[in-house]
Amino acid sequence: MLGKNLTLGFYKIFCLPTYAVILLVHLIKQQAEKRTTRSWDVSINNSVREIKRTNKRRKSGGYYASEDELMETIEEAFEAAIERAAVEAFEGRHDNDELKQMIDLEKVKEIALNLINSN
């Protein structure tokens, strides 16, 4: 039984970066374009919900990833998110480096972590 729980925990931790990239893409676009859309808001909400659901230990309570590990996940997902956001924001007119200059990287990461930690 312990092996099954460890496998499930690994799977859940493995999924977190995927949701983090989606969350960050839309937060980056919001900040860069200084606007939002209903679709972006829904994607943000869905990503946050899935990160929270995936990270929650159902039977034993608690979480698979600590706050520090969640921040590490956000950090690791950031380059992939910038790359994808550069294609989507401003109809793809800016490359990764230009898009990074338009946003406050630390603020985007902070917003992401605050959304994940909110009730």
C-alpha positions as CSV (number, residue, x, y, z in Angstrom):
1,M,0.0,0.0,0.0
2,L,2.9,2.4,0.7
3,G,4.2,1.9,-2.8
4,K,0.9,2.9,-4.3
5,N,0.7,6.1,-2.2
6,L,4.3,7.0,-3.2
7,T,3.4,6.5,-6.8
8,L,0.3,8.6,-6.5
9,G,2.3,11.3,-4.7
10,F,4.9,11.4,-7.4
11,Y,2.2,11.6,-10.1
12,K,0.6,14.5,-8.3
13,I,3.9,16.4,-7.9
14,F,4.7,15.7,-11.5
15,C,1.5,17.4,-12.7
16,L,2.0,20.6,-10.7
17,P,4.4,22.2,-13.2
18,T,2.0,21.8,-16.1
19,Y,-0.7,23.7,-14.2
20,A,1.9,26.3,-13.1
21,V,2.9,27.0,-16.7
22,I,-0.8,27.6,-17.6
23,L,-1.2,29.9,-14.6
24,L,1.9,31.9,-15.3
25,V,1.2,32.3,-19.0
26,H,-2.1,34.1,-18.3
27,L,-0.6,36.2,-15.4
28,I,2.2,37.2,-17.7
29,K,-0.2,38.2,-20.5
30,Q,-2.3,40.2,-18.0
31,Q,0.6,42.2,-16.7
32,A,2.3,42.7,-20.1
33,E,-0.9,43.7,-21.9
34,K,-2.3,45.6,-18.9
35,R,-5.7,44.0,-19.5
36,T,-7.4,40.7,-19.0
37,T,-10.1,38.6,-20.7
38,R,-12.8,36.4,-19.3
39,S,-10.9,33.4,-20.9
40,W,-7.7,34.3,-19.2
41,D,-9.5,34.7,-15.9
42,V,-11.1,31.3,-16.3
43,S,-7.8,29.7,-17.1
44,I,-6.2,31.3,-14.1
45,N,-9.0,30.1,-11.8
46,N,-8.9,26.6,-13.3
47,S,-5.1,26.3,-12.9
48,V,-5.2,27.5,-9.3
49,R,-8.0,25.0,-8.5
50,E,-6.1,22.1,-10.1
51,I,-2.9,23.0,-8.4
52,K,-4.7,23.1,-5.0
53,R,-6.6,19.9,-5.7
54,T,-3.5,18.0,-7.0
55,N,-1.3,19.1,-4.1
56,K,-3.8,18.2,-1.4
57,R,-3.4,14.9,0.5
58,R,-6.9,13.5,0.7
59,K,-6.7,10.8,3.4
60,S,-3.8,11.9,5.6
61,G,-4.4,15.7,5.2
62,G,-1.7,18.2,4.4
63,Y,0.0,18.8,1.1
64,Y,2.4,17.0,-1.2
65,A,4.5,20.1,-1.9
66,S,5.4,22.7,0.7
67,E,5.2,26.5,0.0
68,D,8.9,26.5,-0.8
69,E,8.5,23.6,-3.2
70,L,5.5,25.4,-4.8
71,M,7.7,28.5,-5.3
72,E,10.4,26.3,-6.8
73,T,7.9,24.8,-9.2
74,I,6.8,28.3,-10.2
75,E,10.4,29.3,-10.7
76,E,11.1,26.2,-12.9
77,A,7.9,26.7,-14.9
78,F,8.6,30.4,-15.6
79,E,10.8,30.0,-18.7
80,A,8.3,27.7,-20.4
81,A,5.5,30.2,-19.5
82,I,7.5,33.2,-20.9
83,E,8.1,31.3,-24.1
84,R,4.4,30.5,-24.5
85,A,3.2,33.9,-23.4
86,A,5.5,35.5,-26.0
87,V,3.7,33.6,-28.7
88,E,0.3,34.6,-27.4
89,A,0.6,38.1,-26.0
90,F,0.5,41.0,-28.4
91,E,-0.2,38.5,-31.3
92,G,3.4,37.2,-30.9
93,R,5.1,40.5,-31.8
94,H,7.6,40.3,-29.0
95,D,10.3,37.7,-28.2
96,N,10.9,36.2,-24.7
97,D,13.4,38.8,-23.7
98,E,11.2,41.7,-24.8
99,L,8.3,40.3,-22.9
100,K,10.4,39.8,-19.8
101,Q,11.3,43.6,-19.9
102,M,7.6,44.4,-19.9
103,I,6.7,42.6,-16.7
104,D,7.8,42.5,-13.1
105,L,9.0,38.9,-12.9
106,E,9.0,38.7,-9.2
107,K,5.5,40.2,-8.9
108,V,4.1,37.6,-11.3
109,K,5.6,34.8,-9.2
110,E,4.3,36.4,-6.0
111,I,0.8,36.7,-7.4
112,A,0.9,33.1,-8.6
113,L,2.0,31.8,-5.1
114,N,-0.6,34.0,-3.4
115,L,-3.4,32.7,-5.6
116,I,-2.3,29.1,-4.9
117,N,-2.2,29.8,-1.1
118,S,-5.5,31.7,-0.9
119,N,-8.5,30.0,0.5
